[in-house]
């Protein structure tokens, strides 16, 4: 050992540490496992989405059944009653009678959920109210001519 210069790989300075850095791998693995466990817990605690179950005609209105209470936004637009539900379901349509006159209704998929339109030859006004019945949500829509 007469100096630090390299002669046939025999010198006084030790070679660089070539073993991989395990702590970085351990922390990376723990982070991935923690994220996966968090995603599973979040999936288990997520509430059930609101679903449209059925639509029933009644004298002077409709009864709309959901599995949970949906967010409802309703408007009267030029004699048409329009209700927007924050829910999922299938498109449906039908007809009912208000004062012996036909009223057409249609549920269709919209960007924000489901849209219920009630249309008649004469302008309509509507009132809606909801309540929980037997573990389901019942929304009653009463119609009258304007």
WOVEN-V635250 format. One record per residue. N is the residue number from 1. RES is the residue in one letter. NEAR is the number of other ideal C-beta (glycine too) atoms within 8 Angstrom. Layout:
n:res:near
N:RES:NEAR
N:RES:NEAR
//
This chain:
n:res:near
1:X:4
2:X:2
3:X:6
4:X:5
5:X:5
6:X:6
7:X:5
8:X:4
9:X:4
10:X:5
11:X:10
12:X:5
13:X:5
14:X:2
15:X:5
16:X:3
17:X:4
18:X:4
19:X:5
20:X:4
21:X:6
22:X:7
23:X:6
24:X:7
25:X:9
26:X:8
27:X:8
28:X:8
29:X:8
30:X:8
31:X:8
32:X:8
33:X:8
34:X:8
35:X:8
36:X:8
37:X:8
38:X:8
39:X:8
40:X:8
41:X:8
42:X:8
43:X:7
44:X:6
45:X:5
46:X:5
47:X:4
48:X:5
49:X:6
50:X:13
51:X:10
52:X:15
53:X:8
54:X:6
55:X:12
56:X:8
57:X:7
58:X:9
59:X:4
60:X:9
61:X:12
62:X:14
63:X:11
64:X:14
65:X:12
66:X:15
67:X:8
68:X:9
69:X:7
70:X:12
71:X:6
72:X:11
73:X:6
74:X:10
75:X:6
76:X:10
77:X:6
78:X:4
79:X:9
80:X:10
81:X:13
82:X:12
83:X:12
84:X:13
85:X:15
86:X:9
87:X:12
88:X:8
89:X:9
90:X:5
91:X:7
92:X:8
93:X:7
94:X:8
95:X:8
96:X:11
97:X:10
98:X:12
99:X:7
100:X:3
101:X:10
102:X:8
103:X:13
104:X:10
105:X:14
106:X:10
107:X:13
108:X:8
109:X:5
110:X:8
111:X:2
112:X:5
113:X:11
114:X:13
115:X:12
116:X:14
117:X:10
118:X:15
119:X:9
120:X:13
121:X:4
122:X:8
123:X:8
124:X:17
125:X:10
126:X:14
127:X:6
128:X:11
129:X:6
130:X:9
131:X:6
132:X:7
133:X:7
134:X:3
135:X:4
136:X:10
137:X:13
138:X:11
139:X:13
140:X:12
141:X:15
142:X:9
143:X:13
144:X:10
145:X:10
146:X:7
//
